[in-house]
Amino acid sequence: MKKIMLVAINQPKRYAFCLALGYLKSYLENDPFLRSAYRCVIGNYSIEEFEEDDIIDDIAKEQYDIIGFSCYSLNVTLNLRIAERLKKLWPECLIVLGGPEVSEISEKYLVDNPYVDIIARGEGEVTFSEIARKILEKDHDFADVEGITYWNKNEIKVNKSRQLLDDLDKIPSPYLNESILLDNPKNIALVETFRGCRFKCTYCYEGKNFPKLRHFSVERIIGDIKYLIKKGITEIWLINSTFNYNKPLLTRICKKISEVNSEKKARLVADLRAEYIDSEVVELLKSANVVIAEIGLQAVNKETLENIKRPFDRNKFIENFRLVVDNGFKTCLDVICGLPGDNFFRFARTMKFVINQRPVSVSGAFLEVLPGTEMRESKERFDLVYDPQPNYEIISNYSFSADEIRRAKIFTKKIIREYHSVCID
């Protein structure tokens, strides 16, 4: 039997397992032929708990035929170092990368890192299973595997893109079939209700590349949540771009969650759009025991908002955010420093607006000019200067000088630290 290792290197400790790799394993093992041919394991590592050598030592306890890495801007550099060392240890091992970081610049990653064999572009469930199937064939011919970029001898081949799955329920639940083992000491699980984003924020990968919304069925979502509660999970993160974008669907989901979570054994966390909140939505969220509401603001300056194509109704935002706060939700407001159109003082006004809303917490990110985003494609228009290496952090733009961004970063960190030190949860 051949062996597959799927590697997830996560940032915060709370992400004890990777849902994306759970999907890959679950989809693969749903095929009786592949299930009989492979033993697939997931290695979840937090960079706060594991050094590079520790991860290598843990993986190297067994020899694998395929090693796959889930790549984001935050972990790709470490992933590549580990992949290179494992390739030297096992030259015949197939190294496969996937994820948003590598999908849009796959050829560059292969040229710069020749020890990587294949990059799976876009959604990977079907693609990865087809790669695994090809490894079992004598000639290992990947020519007809859609959605990959790969080395064919000394030449890079870019196969045509794969169509997205319309029916997400074709991906078996990684919880119900135990592809993901619920051994997280912090008792946190992630549940995805749909894929895609209807908004077009220029700094975001998802809205540009996955504009069509595709949903897991309500039955599938509730089945996962019911199982997680039964297993003792006390916190469930609904990882969607905007959980409340569709009020009729939100109503169905929340009412079903309230039935399986009637004792409120699990608290839920959701990303919300403030402009889509009303008193009825608040009551639905409360009935499902959504306790933490994360709301993206990003900026308040008109020019900046136009540049990033993000709608914002100031009065409605204030009114609806207050509704959330007054109903006892723990709120987090997100802002981005370094956006084109902002400068130090405009960004300071955004921070003043945020603090005036009195959220429980504030999240301040610094603009990353990610591959595959409209922001990256508009770098000349906005005179963007950014780090050429991941995380691609902004250095300057047409309105925000390098010195102002440097000072704004210091200002942001100090303001957030001071705010959290005096804000009562």
Buried (B, 14 or more C-beta within 10 A) or exposed (E): EBBBBBBBBBEEBBBBBBBBBBBBBBBBBBBEEBEEBBBBBBBBBBBEEBEBEEBBEBBBEEEBBBBBBBBBBBBBBBBBBBBBBBBEEBEEBBBBBBBBBBBBBBEEBBEEBEBBBBBBBBBBBBBBBBBBBBBEEEEEEBEEBBBBBBBEEEEBBEBEEBEBBEEBEEBBBBBBEBBBEBEBEEBBBBBBBBBBBEBBBBBBBBBBBBEEBBBBEBEBBBBBBBBBBEEEBEBBBBBBBBBBBBEEBBEBBBBBBBEBBEEEBBBBBBBBBBBBBBEEBBEBBBBBBBBBBBBBBBBBBEBBBEBBBBEBEEEBBBBBBBBBBEBEBBBBBBBBBBBBBBBBEBBBEBBEBBBEBBBBBBBBBBBBBBBBBBBBEBBEEBEBBBEEEBBBBBBBBBBBBEEBBEBBBEBBEEBBEEBEEEEEE
